[in-house]
C-alpha cells in the first residue's frame, strides 16, 4: 500500500494540470498512505505518499479557491452600478 500511495501521489502531483485527475489521484494516494501507516507500516514510502497526497490536495483546493474568487470579481465588474 505504501508503494501505491507514493506512485499515486507522484502521478497526482504531476497531473495537477488536469484538476479532476490530479485531485482524485492525490486524494487516493493520501488515503492509501494513511491506511498503510495505520496498519503499522513505518517506511519512508508511506510518509512520502502522505506528504505528496496532502500537497496535491492542498494545491487543488487553492486553485479552486483562486478560480472562485476570480469568478466573483469578474461577476461584480459586469453588474451595473447604481
mmCIF file of the N, C-alpha and C atoms, coordinates in Angstrom:
data_MODEL
# 
_entry.id   MODEL 
# 
loop_
_atom_site.group_PDB 
_atom_site.id 
_atom_site.type_symbol 
_atom_site.label_atom_id 
_atom_site.label_alt_id 
_atom_site.label_comp_id 
_atom_site.label_asym_id 
_atom_site.label_entity_id 
_atom_site.label_seq_id 
_atom_site.pdbx_PDB_ins_code 
_atom_site.Cartn_x 
_atom_site.Cartn_y 
_atom_site.Cartn_z 
_atom_site.occupancy 
_atom_site.B_iso_or_equiv 
_atom_site.pdbx_formal_charge 
_atom_site.auth_seq_id 
_atom_site.auth_comp_id 
_atom_site.auth_asym_id 
_atom_site.auth_atom_id 
_atom_site.pdbx_PDB_model_num 
ATOM 1   N N  . UNK A 1 1  ? 0.810   -1.195 0.000   1.00 0.00 ? 1  UNK A N  1 
ATOM 2   C CA . UNK A 1 1  ? 0.000   0.000  0.000   1.00 0.00 ? 1  UNK A CA 1 
ATOM 3   C C  . UNK A 1 1  ? 0.849   1.253  0.000   1.00 0.00 ? 1  UNK A C  1 
ATOM 4   N N  . UNK A 1 2  ? 1.976   1.215  0.686   1.00 0.00 ? 2  UNK A N  1 
ATOM 5   C CA . UNK A 1 2  ? 2.829   2.399  0.755   1.00 0.00 ? 2  UNK A CA 1 
ATOM 6   C C  . UNK A 1 2  ? 3.379   2.748  -0.620  1.00 0.00 ? 2  UNK A C  1 
ATOM 7   N N  . UNK A 1 3  ? 3.767   1.737  -1.379  1.00 0.00 ? 3  UNK A N  1 
ATOM 8   C CA . UNK A 1 3  ? 4.284   1.988  -2.720  1.00 0.00 ? 3  UNK A CA 1 
ATOM 9   C C  . UNK A 1 3  ? 3.198   2.551  -3.618  1.00 0.00 ? 3  UNK A C  1 
ATOM 10  N N  . UNK A 1 4  ? 2.010   2.017  -3.526  1.00 0.00 ? 4  UNK A N  1 
ATOM 11  C CA . UNK A 1 4  ? 0.887   2.544  -4.306  1.00 0.00 ? 4  UNK A CA 1 
ATOM 12  C C  . UNK A 1 4  ? 0.586   3.987  -3.928  1.00 0.00 ? 4  UNK A C  1 
ATOM 13  N N  . UNK A 1 5  ? 0.719   4.287  -2.654  1.00 0.00 ? 5  UNK A N  1 
ATOM 14  C CA . UNK A 1 5  ? 0.485   5.642  -2.180  1.00 0.00 ? 5  UNK A CA 1 
ATOM 15  C C  . UNK A 1 5  ? 1.476   6.619  -2.805  1.00 0.00 ? 5  UNK A C  1 
ATOM 16  N N  . UNK A 1 6  ? 2.746   6.242  -2.843  1.00 0.00 ? 6  UNK A N  1 
ATOM 17  C CA . UNK A 1 6  ? 3.771   7.109  -3.439  1.00 0.00 ? 6  UNK A CA 1 
ATOM 18  C C  . UNK A 1 6  ? 3.528   7.274  -4.929  1.00 0.00 ? 6  UNK A C  1 
ATOM 19  N N  . UNK A 1 7  ? 3.239   6.178  -5.609  1.00 0.00 ? 7  UNK A N  1 
ATOM 20  C CA . UNK A 1 7  ? 3.018   6.239  -7.059  1.00 0.00 ? 7  UNK A CA 1 
ATOM 21  C C  . UNK A 1 7  ? 1.824   7.128  -7.380  1.00 0.00 ? 7  UNK A C  1 
ATOM 22  N N  . UNK A 1 8  ? 0.725   6.942  -6.674  1.00 0.00 ? 8  UNK A N  1 
ATOM 23  C CA . UNK A 1 8  ? -0.454  7.778  -6.918  1.00 0.00 ? 8  UNK A CA 1 
ATOM 24  C C  . UNK A 1 8  ? -0.200  9.234  -6.522  1.00 0.00 ? 8  UNK A C  1 
ATOM 25  N N  . UNK A 1 9  ? 0.575   9.439  -5.473  1.00 0.00 ? 9  UNK A N  1 
ATOM 26  C CA . UNK A 1 9  ? 0.916   10.795 -5.069  1.00 0.00 ? 9  UNK A CA 1 
ATOM 27  C C  . UNK A 1 9  ? 1.738   11.513 -6.122  1.00 0.00 ? 9  UNK A C  1 
ATOM 28  N N  . UNK A 1 10 ? 2.705   10.809 -6.713  1.00 0.00 ? 10 UNK A N  1 
ATOM 29  C CA . UNK A 1 10 ? 3.537   11.400 -7.762  1.00 0.00 ? 10 UNK A CA 1 
ATOM 30  C C  . UNK A 1 10 ? 2.716   11.672 -9.016  1.00 0.00 ? 10 UNK A C  1 
ATOM 31  N N  . UNK A 1 11 ? 1.950   10.698 -9.443  1.00 0.00 ? 11 UNK A N  1 
ATOM 32  C CA . UNK A 1 11 ? 1.129   10.879 -10.645 1.00 0.00 ? 11 UNK A CA 1 
ATOM 33  C C  . UNK A 1 11 ? 0.091   11.974 -10.416 1.00 0.00 ? 11 UNK A C  1 
ATOM 34  N N  . UNK A 1 12 ? -0.504  12.001 -9.237  1.00 0.00 ? 12 UNK A N  1 
ATOM 35  C CA . UNK A 1 12 ? -1.473  13.048 -8.917  1.00 0.00 ? 12 UNK A CA 1 
ATOM 36  C C  . UNK A 1 12 ? -0.832  14.423 -8.895  1.00 0.00 ? 12 UNK A C  1 
ATOM 37  N N  . UNK A 1 13 ? 0.374   14.520 -8.343  1.00 0.00 ? 13 UNK A N  1 
ATOM 38  C CA . UNK A 1 13 ? 1.077   15.790 -8.291  1.00 0.00 ? 13 UNK A CA 1 
ATOM 39  C C  . UNK A 1 13 ? 1.439   16.262 -9.697  1.00 0.00 ? 13 UNK A C  1 
ATOM 40  N N  . UNK A 1 14 ? 1.888   15.336 -10.533 1.00 0.00 ? 14 UNK A N  1 
ATOM 41  C CA . UNK A 1 14 ? 2.217   15.698 -11.915 1.00 0.00 ? 14 UNK A CA 1 
ATOM 42  C C  . UNK A 1 14 ? 0.968   15.959 -12.748 1.00 0.00 ? 14 UNK A C  1 
ATOM 43  N N  . UNK A 1 15 ? -0.146  15.374 -12.362 1.00 0.00 ? 15 UNK A N  1 
ATOM 44  C CA . UNK A 1 15 ? -1.390  15.536 -13.101 1.00 0.00 ? 15 UNK A CA 1 
ATOM 45  C C  . UNK A 1 15 ? -2.241  16.686 -12.622 1.00 0.00 ? 15 UNK A C  1 
ATOM 46  N N  . UNK A 1 16 ? -1.654  17.621 -11.882 1.00 0.00 ? 16 UNK A N  1 
ATOM 47  C CA . UNK A 1 16 ? -2.432  18.738 -11.368 1.00 0.00 ? 16 UNK A CA 1 
ATOM 48  C C  . UNK A 1 16 ? -2.911  19.684 -12.457 1.00 0.00 ? 16 UNK A C  1 
ATOM 49  N N  . UNK A 1 17 ? -2.307  19.598 -13.645 1.00 0.00 ? 17 UNK A N  1 
ATOM 50  C CA . UNK A 1 17 ? -2.791  20.447 -14.737 1.00 0.00 ? 17 UNK A CA 1 
ATOM 51  C C  . UNK A 1 17 ? -4.195  20.016 -15.158 1.00 0.00 ? 17 UNK A C  1 
ATOM 52  N N  . UNK A 1 18 ? -4.524  18.762 -14.939 1.00 0.00 ? 18 UNK A N  1 
ATOM 53  C CA . UNK A 1 18 ? -5.897  18.272 -15.127 1.00 0.00 ? 18 UNK A CA 1 
ATOM 54  C C  . UNK A 1 18 ? -6.490  18.186 -13.727 1.00 0.00 ? 18 UNK A C  1 
ATOM 55  N N  . UNK A 1 19 ? -7.219  19.211 -13.328 1.00 0.00 ? 19 UNK A N  1 
ATOM 56  C CA . UNK A 1 19 ? -7.625  19.369 -11.930 1.00 0.00 ? 19 UNK A CA 1 
ATOM 57  C C  . UNK A 1 19 ? -8.353  18.131 -11.401 1.00 0.00 ? 19 UNK A C  1 
ATOM 58  N N  . UNK A 1 20 ? -9.268  17.578 -12.162 1.00 0.00 ? 20 UNK A N  1 
ATOM 59  C CA . UNK A 1 20 ? -10.023 16.423 -11.693 1.00 0.00 ? 20 UNK A CA 1 
ATOM 60  C C  . UNK A 1 20 ? -9.140  15.213 -11.468 1.00 0.00 ? 20 UNK A C  1 
ATOM 61  N N  . UNK A 1 21 ? -8.280  14.913 -12.434 1.00 0.00 ? 21 UNK A N  1 
ATOM 62  C CA . UNK A 1 21 ? -7.411  13.741 -12.335 1.00 0.00 ? 21 UNK A CA 1 
ATOM 63  C C  . UNK A 1 21 ? -6.409  13.901 -11.205 1.00 0.00 ? 21 UNK A C  1 
ATOM 64  N N  . UNK A 1 22 ? -5.762  15.043 -11.141 1.00 0.00 ? 22 UNK A N  1 
ATOM 65  C CA . UNK A 1 22 ? -4.764  15.272 -10.101 1.00 0.00 ? 22 UNK A CA 1 
ATOM 66  C C  . UNK A 1 22 ? -5.360  15.231 -8.709  1.00 0.00 ? 22 UNK A C  1 
ATOM 67  N N  . UNK A 1 23 ? -6.545  15.809 -8.552  1.00 0.00 ? 23 UNK A N  1 
ATOM 68  C CA . UNK A 1 23 ? -7.197  15.837 -7.245  1.00 0.00 ? 23 UNK A CA 1 
ATOM 69  C C  . UNK A 1 23 ? -7.570  14.434 -6.792  1.00 0.00 ? 23 UNK A C  1 
ATOM 70  N N  . UNK A 1 24 ? -8.141  13.668 -7.681  1.00 0.00 ? 24 UNK A N  1 
ATOM 71  C CA . UNK A 1 24 ? -8.586  12.313 -7.326  1.00 0.00 ? 24 UNK A CA 1 
ATOM 72  C C  . UNK A 1 24 ? -7.389  11.436 -6.972  1.00 0.00 ? 24 UNK A C  1 
ATOM 73  N N  . UNK A 1 25 ? -6.348  11.467 -7.807  1.00 0.00 ? 25 UNK A N  1 
ATOM 74  C CA . UNK A 1 25 ? -5.187  10.614 -7.554  1.00 0.00 ? 25 UNK A CA 1 
ATOM 75  C C  . UNK A 1 25 ? -4.441  11.044 -6.291  1.00 0.00 ? 25 UNK A C  1 
ATOM 76  N N  . UNK A 1 26 ? -4.324  12.344 -6.065  1.00 0.00 ? 26 UNK A N  1 
ATOM 77  C CA . UNK A 1 26 ? -3.656  12.819 -4.846  1.00 0.00 ? 26 UNK A CA 1 
ATOM 78  C C  . UNK A 1 26 ? -4.434  12.398 -3.602  1.00 0.00 ? 26 UNK A C  1 
ATOM 79  N N  . UNK A 1 27 ? -5.750  12.515 -3.666  1.00 0.00 ? 27 UNK A N  1 
ATOM 80  C CA . UNK A 1 27 ? -6.573  12.145 -2.510  1.00 0.00 ? 27 UNK A CA 1 
ATOM 81  C C  . UNK A 1 27 ? -6.503  10.639 -2.255  1.00 0.00 ? 27 UNK A C  1 
ATOM 82  N N  . UNK A 1 28 ? -6.542  9.837  -3.298  1.00 0.00 ? 28 UNK A N  1 
ATOM 83  C CA . UNK A 1 28 ? -6.436  8.381  -3.117  1.00 0.00 ? 28 UNK A CA 1 
ATOM 84  C C  . UNK A 1 28 ? -5.060  8.017  -2.569  1.00 0.00 ? 28 UNK A C  1 
ATOM 85  N N  . UNK A 1 29 ? -4.001  8.677  -3.064  1.00 0.00 ? 29 UNK A N  1 
ATOM 86  C CA . UNK A 1 29 ? -2.663  8.444  -2.532  1.00 0.00 ? 29 UNK A CA 1 
ATOM 87  C C  . UNK A 1 29 ? -2.565  8.792  -1.053  1.00 0.00 ? 29 UNK A C  1 
ATOM 88  N N  . UNK A 1 30 ? -3.215  9.888  -0.676  1.00 0.00 ? 30 UNK A N  1 
ATOM 89  C CA . UNK A 1 30 ? -3.245  10.291 0.726   1.00 0.00 ? 30 UNK A CA 1 
ATOM 90  C C  . UNK A 1 30 ? -3.941  9.233  1.582   1.00 0.00 ? 30 UNK A C  1 
ATOM 91  N N  . UNK A 1 31 ? -5.094  8.766  1.125   1.00 0.00 ? 31 UNK A N  1 
ATOM 92  C CA . UNK A 1 31 ? -5.847  7.746  1.876   1.00 0.00 ? 31 UNK A CA 1 
ATOM 93  C C  . UNK A 1 31 ? -5.046  6.455  1.993   1.00 0.00 ? 31 UNK A C  1 
ATOM 94  N N  . UNK A 1 32 ? -4.434  6.015  0.898   1.00 0.00 ? 32 UNK A N  1 
ATOM 95  C CA . UNK A 1 32 ? -3.640  4.778  0.951   1.00 0.00 ? 32 UNK A CA 1 
ATOM 96  C C  . UNK A 1 32 ? -2.454  4.923  1.904   1.00 0.00 ? 32 UNK A C  1 
ATOM 97  N N  . UNK A 1 33 ? -1.820  6.084  1.908   1.00 0.00 ? 33 UNK A N  1 
ATOM 98  C CA . UNK A 1 33 ? -0.709  6.309  2.829   1.00 0.00 ? 33 UNK A CA 1 
ATOM 99  C C  . UNK A 1 33 ? -1.159  6.269  4.282   1.00 0.00 ? 33 UNK A C  1 
ATOM 100 N N  . UNK A 1 34 ? -2.302  6.879  4.561   1.00 0.00 ? 34 UNK A N  1 
ATOM 101 C CA . UNK A 1 34 ? -2.820  6.862  5.931   1.00 0.00 ? 34 UNK A CA 1 
ATOM 102 C C  . UNK A 1 34 ? -3.218  5.456  6.370   1.00 0.00 ? 34 UNK A C  1 
ATOM 103 N N  . UNK A 1 35 ? -3.817  4.686  5.459   1.00 0.00 ? 35 UNK A N  1 
ATOM 104 C CA . UNK A 1 35 ? -4.200  3.306  5.788   1.00 0.00 ? 35 UNK A CA 1 
ATOM 105 C C  . UNK A 1 35 ? -2.952  2.465  6.031   1.00 0.00 ? 35 UNK A C  1 
ATOM 106 N N  . UNK A 1 36 ? -1.921  2.636  5.194   1.00 0.00 ? 36 UNK A N  1 
ATOM 107 C CA . UNK A 1 36 ? -0.687  1.873  5.377   1.00 0.00 ? 36 UNK A CA 1 
ATOM 108 C C  . UNK A 1 36 ? -0.023  2.223  6.707   1.00 0.00 ? 36 UNK A C  1 
ATOM 109 N N  . UNK A 1 37 ? -0.039  3.483  7.065   1.00 0.00 ? 37 UNK A N  1 
ATOM 110 C CA . UNK A 1 37 ? 0.561   3.905  8.335   1.00 0.00 ? 37 UNK A CA 1 
ATOM 111 C C  . UNK A 1 37 ? -0.231  3.358  9.525   1.00 0.00 ? 37 UNK A C  1 
ATOM 112 N N  . UNK A 1 38 ? -1.561  3.312  9.394   1.00 0.00 ? 38 UNK A N  1 
ATOM 113 C CA . UNK A 1 38 ? -2.365  2.783  10.492  1.00 0.00 ? 38 UNK A CA 1 
ATOM 114 C C  . UNK A 1 38 ? -2.185  1.275  10.662  1.00 0.00 ? 38 UNK A C  1 
ATOM 115 N N  . UNK A 1 39 ? -1.763  0.603  9.616   1.00 0.00 ? 39 UNK A N  1 
ATOM 116 C CA . UNK A 1 39 ? -1.509  -0.842 9.698   1.00 0.00 ? 39 UNK A CA 1 
ATOM 117 C C  . UNK A 1 39 ? -0.109  -1.156 10.192  1.00 0.00 ? 39 UNK A C  1 
ATOM 118 N N  . UNK A 1 40 ? 0.649   -0.142 10.583  1.00 0.00 ? 40 UNK A N  1 
ATOM 119 C CA . UNK A 1 40 ? 1.952   -0.378 11.184  1.00 0.00 ? 40 UNK A CA 1 
ATOM 120 C C  . UNK A 1 40 ? 3.120   -0.236 10.244  1.00 0.00 ? 40 UNK A C  1 
ATOM 121 N N  . UNK A 1 41 ? 2.897   0.190  9.024   1.00 0.00 ? 41 UNK A N  1 
ATOM 122 C CA . UNK A 1 41 ? 3.988   0.382  8.079   1.00 0.00 ? 41 UNK A CA 1 
ATOM 123 C C  . UNK A 1 41 ? 4.681   1.695  8.418   1.00 0.00 ? 41 UNK A C  1 
ATOM 124 N N  . UNK A 1 42 ? 5.963   1.619  8.752   1.00 0.00 ? 42 UNK A N  1 
ATOM 125 C CA . UNK A 1 42 ? 6.696   2.824  9.144   1.00 0.00 ? 42 UNK A CA 1 
ATOM 126 C C  . UNK A 1 42 ? 7.754   3.206  8.122   1.00 0.00 ? 42 UNK A C  1 
ATOM 127 N N  . UNK A 1 43 ? 7.604   2.750  6.890   1.00 0.00 ? 43 UNK A N  1 
ATOM 128 C CA . UNK A 1 43 ? 8.615   3.045  5.881   1.00 0.00 ? 43 UNK A CA 1 
ATOM 129 C C  . UNK A 1 43 ? 8.507   4.490  5.405   1.00 0.00 ? 43 UNK A C  1 
ATOM 130 N N  . UNK A 1 44 ? 9.562   4.943  4.759   1.00 0.00 ? 44 UNK A N  1 
ATOM 131 C CA . UNK A 1 44 ? 9.574   6.291  4.215   1.00 0.00 ? 44 UNK A CA 1 
ATOM 132 C C  . UNK A 1 44 ? 8.613   6.457  3.053   1.00 0.00 ? 44 UNK A C  1 
ATOM 133 N N  . UNK A 1 45 ? 8.320   5.353  2.363   1.00 0.00 ? 45 UNK A N  1 
ATOM 134 C CA . UNK A 1 45 ? 7.363   5.429  1.253   1.00 0.00 ? 45 UNK A CA 1 
ATOM 135 C C  . UNK A 1 45 ? 5.986   5.822  1.756   1.00 0.00 ? 45 UNK A C  1 
ATOM 136 N N  . UNK A 1 46 ? 5.639   5.333  2.908   1.00 0.00 ? 46 UNK A N  1 
ATOM 137 C CA . UNK A 1 46 ? 4.337   5.657  3.497   1.00 0.00 ? 46 UNK A CA 1 
ATOM 138 C C  . UNK A 1 46 ? 4.249   7.153  3.779   1.00 0.00 ? 46 UNK A C  1 
ATOM 139 N N  . UNK A 1 47 ? 5.274   7.686  4.396   1.00 0.00 ? 47 UNK A N  1 
ATOM 140 C CA . UNK A 1 47 ? 5.300   9.116  4.706   1.00 0.00 ? 47 UNK A CA 1 
ATOM 141 C C  . UNK A 1 47 ? 5.341   9.950  3.433   1.00 0.00 ? 47 UNK A C  1 
ATOM 142 N N  . UNK A 1 48 ? 6.106   9.522  2.442   1.00 0.00 ? 48 UNK A N  1 
ATOM 143 C CA . UNK A 1 48 ? 6.182   10.252 1.176   1.00 0.00 ? 48 UNK A CA 1 
ATOM 144 C C  . UNK A 1 48 ? 4.827   10.288 0.478   1.00 0.00 ? 48 UNK A C  1 
ATOM 145 N N  . UNK A 1 49 ? 4.107   9.190  0.517   1.00 0.00 ? 49 UNK A N  1 
ATOM 146 C CA . UNK A 1 49 ? 2.778   9.153  -0.087  1.00 0.00 ? 49 UNK A CA 1 
ATOM 147 C C  . UNK A 1 49 ? 1.811   10.090 0.606   1.00 0.00 ? 49 UNK A C  1 
ATOM 148 N N  . UNK A 1 50 ? 1.889   10.148 1.933   1.00 0.00 ? 50 UNK A N  1 
ATOM 149 C CA . UNK A 1 50 ? 1.020   11.049 2.696   1.00 0.00 ? 50 UNK A CA 1 
ATOM 150 C C  . UNK A 1 50 ? 1.354   12.504 2.372   1.00 0.00 ? 50 UNK A C  1 
ATOM 151 N N  . UNK A 1 51 ? 2.644   12.828 2.340   1.00 0.00 ? 51 UNK A N  1 
ATOM 152 C CA . UNK A 1 51 ? 3.059   14.209 2.067   1.00 0.00 ? 51 UNK A CA 1 
ATOM 153 C C  . UNK A 1 51 ? 2.658   14.626 0.654   1.00 0.00 ? 51 UNK A C  1 
ATOM 154 N N  . UNK A 1 52 ? 2.921   13.779 -0.335  1.00 0.00 ? 52 UNK A N  1 
ATOM 155 C CA . UNK A 1 52 ? 2.539   14.110 -1.714  1.00 0.00 ? 52 UNK A CA 1 
ATOM 156 C C  . UNK A 1 52 ? 1.029   14.225 -1.859  1.00 0.00 ? 52 UNK A C  1 
ATOM 157 N N  . UNK A 1 53 ? 0.304   13.373 -1.163  1.00 0.00 ? 53 UNK A N  1 
ATOM 158 C CA . UNK A 1 53 ? -1.152  13.455 -1.203  1.00 0.00 ? 53 UNK A CA 1 
ATOM 159 C C  . UNK A 1 53 ? -1.666  14.759 -0.629  1.00 0.00 ? 53 UNK A C  1 
ATOM 160 N N  . UNK A 1 54 ? -1.095  15.180 0.506   1.00 0.00 ? 54 UNK A N  1 
ATOM 161 C CA . UNK A 1 54 ? -1.510  16.447 1.114   1.00 0.00 ? 54 UNK A CA 1 
ATOM 162 C C  . UNK A 1 54 ? -1.154  17.634 0.228   1.00 0.00 ? 54 UNK A C  1 
ATOM 163 N N  . UNK A 1 55 ? 0.053   17.614 -0.346  1.00 0.00 ? 55 UNK A N  1 
ATOM 164 C CA . UNK A 1 55 ? 0.467   18.728 -1.204  1.00 0.00 ? 55 UNK A CA 1 
ATOM 165 C C  . UNK A 1 55 ? -0.435  18.828 -2.427  1.00 0.00 ? 55 UNK A C  1 
ATOM 166 N N  . UNK A 1 56 ? -0.692  17.697 -3.080  1.00 0.00 ? 56 UNK A N  1 
ATOM 167 C CA . UNK A 1 56 ? -1.563  17.709 -4.256  1.00 0.00 ? 56 UNK A CA 1 
ATOM 168 C C  . UNK A 1 56 ? -2.968  18.168 -3.930  1.00 0.00 ? 56 UNK A C  1 
ATOM 169 N N  . UNK A 1 57 ? -3.513  17.678 -2.833  1.00 0.00 ? 57 UNK A N  1 
ATOM 170 C CA . UNK A 1 57 ? -4.865  18.066 -2.430  1.00 0.00 ? 57 UNK A CA 1 
ATOM 171 C C  . UNK A 1 57 ? -4.915  19.554 -2.072  1.00 0.00 ? 57 UNK A C  1 
ATOM 172 N N  . UNK A 1 58 ? -3.908  20.034 -1.360  1.00 0.00 ? 58 UNK A N  1 
ATOM 173 C CA . UNK A 1 58 ? -3.865  21.442 -0.984  1.00 0.00 ? 58 UNK A CA 1 
ATOM 174 C C  . UNK A 1 58 ? -3.759  22.344 -2.211  1.00 0.00 ? 58 UNK A C  1 
ATOM 175 N N  . UNK A 1 59 ? -2.935  21.965 -3.176  1.00 0.00 ? 59 UNK A N  1 
ATOM 176 C CA . UNK A 1 59 ? -2.796  22.774 -4.390  1.00 0.00 ? 59 UNK A CA 1 
ATOM 177 C C  . UNK A 1 59 ? -4.091  22.831 -5.186  1.00 0.00 ? 59 UNK A C  1 
ATOM 178 N N  . UNK A 1 60 ? -4.811  21.728 -5.240  1.00 0.00 ? 60 UNK A N  1 
ATOM 179 C CA . UNK A 1 60 ? -6.090  21.723 -5.949  1.00 0.00 ? 60 UNK A CA 1 
ATOM 180 C C  . UNK A 1 60 ? -7.092  22.627 -5.236  1.00 0.00 ? 60 UNK A C  1 
ATOM 181 N N  . UNK A 1 61 ? -7.136  22.556 -3.911  1.00 0.00 ? 61 UNK A N  1 
ATOM 182 C CA . UNK A 1 61 ? -8.058  23.409 -3.154  1.00 0.00 ? 61 UNK A CA 1 
ATOM 183 C C  . UNK A 1 61 ? -7.716  24.882 -3.359  1.00 0.00 ? 61 UNK A C  1 
ATOM 184 N N  . UNK A 1 62 ? -6.426  25.223 -3.323  1.00 0.00 ? 62 UNK A N  1 
ATOM 185 C CA . UNK A 1 62 ? -6.014  26.606 -3.546  1.00 0.00 ? 62 UNK A CA 1 
ATOM 186 C C  . UNK A 1 62 ? -6.358  27.072 -4.957  1.00 0.00 ? 62 UNK A C  1 
ATOM 187 N N  . UNK A 1 63 ? -6.183  26.196 -5.940  1.00 0.00 ? 63 UNK A N  1 
ATOM 188 C CA . UNK A 1 63 ? -6.526  26.542 -7.316  1.00 0.00 ? 63 UNK A CA 1 
ATOM 189 C C  . UNK A 1 63 ? -8.026  26.807 -7.452  1.00 0.00 ? 63 UNK A C  1 
ATOM 190 N N  . UNK A 1 64 ? -8.833  25.933 -6.887  1.00 0.00 ? 64 UNK A N  1 
ATOM 191 C CA . UNK A 1 64 ? -10.285 26.120 -6.973  1.00 0.00 ? 64 UNK A CA 1 
ATOM 192 C C  . UNK A 1 64 ? -10.732 27.374 -6.229  1.00 0.00 ? 64 UNK A C  1 
ATOM 193 N N  . UNK A 1 65 ? -10.083 27.682 -5.118  1.00 0.00 ? 65 UNK A N  1 
ATOM 194 C CA . UNK A 1 65 ? -10.388 28.901 -4.382  1.00 0.00 ? 65 UNK A CA 1 
ATOM 195 C C  . UNK A 1 65 ? -10.038 30.141 -5.214  1.00 0.00 ? 65 UNK A C  1 
ATOM 196 N N  . UNK A 1 66 ? -8.890  30.116 -5.878  1.00 0.00 ? 66 UNK A N  1 
ATOM 197 C CA . UNK A 1 66 ? -8.483  31.248 -6.710  1.00 0.00 ? 66 UNK A CA 1 
ATOM 198 C C  . UNK A 1 66 ? -9.433  31.438 -7.888  1.00 0.00 ? 66 UNK A C  1 
ATOM 199 N N  . UNK A 1 67 ? -9.860  30.336 -8.496  1.00 0.00 ? 67 UNK A N  1 
ATOM 200 C CA . UNK A 1 67 ? -10.805 30.424 -9.612  1.00 0.00 ? 67 UNK A CA 1 
ATOM 201 C C  . UNK A 1 67 ? -12.140 30.969 -9.134  1.00 0.00 ? 67 UNK A C  1 
ATOM 202 N N  . UNK A 1 68 ? -12.579 30.549 -7.960  1.00 0.00 ? 68 UNK A N  1 
ATOM 203 C CA . UNK A 1 68 ? -13.849 31.036 -7.415  1.00 0.00 ? 68 UNK A CA 1 
ATOM 204 C C  . UNK A 1 68 ? -13.787 32.531 -7.103  1.00 0.00 ? 68 UNK A C  1 
ATOM 205 N N  . UNK A 1 69 ? -12.696 32.966 -6.514  1.00 0.00 ? 69 UNK A N  1 
ATOM 206 C CA . UNK A 1 69 ? -12.540 34.387 -6.205  1.00 0.00 ? 69 UNK A CA 1 
ATOM 207 C C  . UNK A 1 69 ? -12.507 35.204 -7.486  1.00 0.00 ? 69 UNK A C  1 
ATOM 208 N N  . UNK A 1 70 ? -11.799 34.705 -8.487  1.00 0.00 ? 70 UNK A N  1 
ATOM 209 C CA . UNK A 1 70 ? -11.728 35.412 -9.771  1.00 0.00 ? 70 UNK A CA 1 
ATOM 210 C C  . UNK A 1 70 ? -13.106 35.510 -10.415 1.00 0.00 ? 70 UNK A C  1 
ATOM 211 N N  . UNK A 1 71 ? -13.886 34.459 -10.319 1.00 0.00 ? 71 UNK A N  1 
ATOM 212 C CA . UNK A 1 71 ? -15.234 34.478 -10.898 1.00 0.00 ? 71 UNK A CA 1 
ATOM 213 C C  . UNK A 1 71 ? -16.121 35.499 -10.194 1.00 0.00 ? 71 UNK A C  1 
ATOM 214 N N  . UNK A 1 72 ? -16.005 35.608 -8.888  1.00 0.00 ? 72 UNK A N  1 
ATOM 215 C CA . UNK A 1 72 ? -16.795 36.586 -8.139  1.00 0.00 ? 72 UNK A CA 1 
ATOM 216 C C  . UNK A 1 72 ? -16.369 38.004 -8.521  1.00 0.00 ? 72 UNK A C  1 
ATOM 217 N N  . UNK A 1 73 ? -15.078 38.238 -8.634  1.00 0.00 ? 73 UNK A N  1 
ATOM 218 C CA . UNK A 1 73 ? -14.585 39.569 -9.012  1.00 0.00 ? 73 UNK A CA 1 
ATOM 219 C C  . UNK A 1 73 ? -15.058 39.927 -10.417 1.00 0.00 ? 73 UNK A C  1 
ATOM 220 N N  . UNK A 1 74 ? -14.975 38.993 -11.346 1.00 0.00 ? 74 UNK A N  1 
ATOM 221 C CA . UNK A 1 74 ? -15.428 39.266 -12.711 1.00 0.00 ? 74 UNK A CA 1 
ATOM 222 C C  . UNK A 1 74 ? -16.925 39.510 -12.750 1.00 0.00 ? 74 UNK A C  1 
ATOM 223 N N  . UNK A 1 75 ? -17.686 38.781 -11.973 1.00 0.00 ? 75 UNK A N  1 
ATOM 224 C CA . UNK A 1 75 ? -19.141 38.946 -11.948 1.00 0.00 ? 75 UNK A CA 1 
ATOM 225 C C  . UNK A 1 75 ? -19.512 40.321 -11.403 1.00 0.00 ? 75 UNK A C  1 
ATOM 226 N N  . UNK A 1 76 ? -18.799 40.783 -10.405 1.00 0.00 ? 76 UNK A N  1 
ATOM 227 C CA . UNK A 1 76 ? -19.095 42.092 -9.824  1.00 0.00 ? 76 UNK A CA 1 
ATOM 228 C C  . UNK A 1 76 ? -18.742 43.220 -10.778 1.00 0.00 ? 76 UNK A C  1 
ATOM 229 N N  . UNK A 1 77 ? -17.761 43.029 -11.639 1.00 0.00 ? 77 UNK A N  1 
ATOM 230 C CA . UNK A 1 77 ? -17.390 44.083 -12.575 1.00 0.00 ? 77 UNK A CA 1 
ATOM 231 C C  . UNK A 1 77 ? -18.385 44.188 -13.721 1.00 0.00 ? 77 UNK A C  1 
ATOM 232 N N  . UNK A 1 78 ? -19.163 43.148 -13.964 1.00 0.00 ? 78 UNK A N  1 
ATOM 233 C CA . UNK A 1 78 ? -20.160 43.150 -15.038 1.00 0.00 ? 78 UNK A CA 1 
ATOM 234 C C  . UNK A 1 78 ? -21.456 43.811 -14.584 1.00 0.00 ? 78 UNK A C  1 
ATOM 235 N N  . UNK A 1 79 ? -21.793 43.694 -13.311 1.00 0.00 ? 79 UNK A N  1 
ATOM 236 C CA . UNK A 1 79 ? -23.061 44.222 -12.802 1.00 0.00 ? 79 UNK A CA 1 
ATOM 237 C C  . UNK A 1 79 ? -23.100 45.752 -12.918 1.00 0.00 ? 79 UNK A C  1 
ATOM 238 N N  . UNK A 1 80 ? -24.240 46.301 -13.251 1.00 0.00 ? 80 UNK A N  1 
ATOM 239 C CA . UNK A 1 80 ? -24.334 47.767 -13.326 1.00 0.00 ? 80 UNK A CA 1 
ATOM 240 C C  . UNK A 1 80 ? -24.295 48.376 -11.937 1.00 0.00 ? 80 UNK A C  1 
ATOM 241 N N  . UNK A 1 81 ? -23.717 49.556 -11.859 1.00 0.00 ? 81 UNK A N  1 
ATOM 242 C CA . UNK A 1 81 ? -23.617 50.253 -10.571 1.00 0.00 ? 81 UNK A CA 1 
ATOM 243 C C  . UNK A 1 81 ? -24.657 51.371 -10.531 1.00 0.00 ? 81 UNK A C  1 
ATOM 244 N N  . UNK A 1 82 ? -25.404 51.402 -9.451  1.00 0.00 ? 82 UNK A N  1 
ATOM 245 C CA . UNK A 1 82 ? -26.462 52.409 -9.310  1.00 0.00 ? 82 UNK A CA 1 
ATOM 246 C C  . UNK A 1 82 ? -26.050 53.491 -8.371  1.00 0.00 ? 82 UNK A C  1 
# 
